[in-house]
Amino acid sequence: MEKTKVVGLTFIIIGLALVLHHYIFWQRIADLKDMMHHEFFEAIFFTAGITLLISACVKQNKRESEAK
């Protein structure tokens, strides 16, 4: 597995851990009063992880199509 995919999956796992942490301690997924704390970092980790995974898959598909 490429480094990019590993880092992307790690970011997504960290984002999921933050959502789970927020749900366990405050019994809600989103909290409007605390929007700039947990939800901000959850969004950053999810966005970065998904972007890295998509870019790695596109790059891999491009290399495979050029090899044919």
C-alpha positions as a printed Julia matrix, in Angstrom:
68×3 Matrix{Float64}:
   0.0    0.0     0.0
   1.3    3.45   -0.88
   2.29   5.96    1.77
  -0.39   8.35    0.53
  -3.14   5.8     1.09
  -1.82   4.95    4.55
  -1.74   8.61    5.57
  -5.23   9.16    4.12
  -6.65   6.2     6.02
  -4.9    7.38    9.19
  -6.52  10.82    8.89
  -9.95   9.25    8.39
  -9.44   6.97   11.41
  -8.41   9.96   13.54
 -11.53  11.81   12.37
 -13.72   8.84   13.29
 -12.01   8.61   16.68
 -12.8   12.28   17.31
 -16.46  11.73   16.38
 -16.61   8.72   18.68
 -14.9   10.65   21.49
 -17.34  13.54   21.1
 -20.32  11.17   21.1
 -19.15   9.21   24.17
 -18.44  12.26   26.33
 -21.25  14.61   25.22
 -23.83  12.17   23.74
 -24.15  14.18   20.51
 -22.45  14.07   17.16
 -22.4   17.85   16.69
 -22.42  20.67   19.22
 -23.08  24.2    17.98
 -21.52  25.8    21.08
 -18.3   23.89   20.53
 -18.23  24.07   16.73
 -14.71  25.51   16.47
 -13.15  22.78   18.57
 -14.14  19.19   17.79
 -16.09  19.61   14.58
 -13.41  21.78   13.0
 -10.72  19.15   13.46
 -13.07  16.33   12.46
 -13.77  18.12    9.19
 -10.08  18.79    8.55
  -9.1   15.16    9.14
 -11.95  13.77    7.03
 -11.3   16.19    4.17
  -7.56  15.58    4.13
  -8.0   11.8     4.33
 -10.57  11.61    1.57
  -8.55  13.94   -0.67
  -5.4   11.86   -0.22
  -7.25   8.61   -0.96
  -8.88  10.01   -4.1
  -5.61  11.46   -5.4
  -3.77   8.18   -4.76
  -6.45   6.17   -6.59
  -6.5    8.57   -9.55
  -2.7    8.49   -9.79
  -2.71   4.68   -9.62
  -5.37   4.41  -12.35
  -3.42   6.83  -14.54
  -0.24   4.76  -14.18
  -2.12   1.55  -14.99
  -3.72   3.05  -18.1
  -0.37   4.38  -19.34
   1.23   0.96  -18.84
  -1.27  -0.67  -21.22
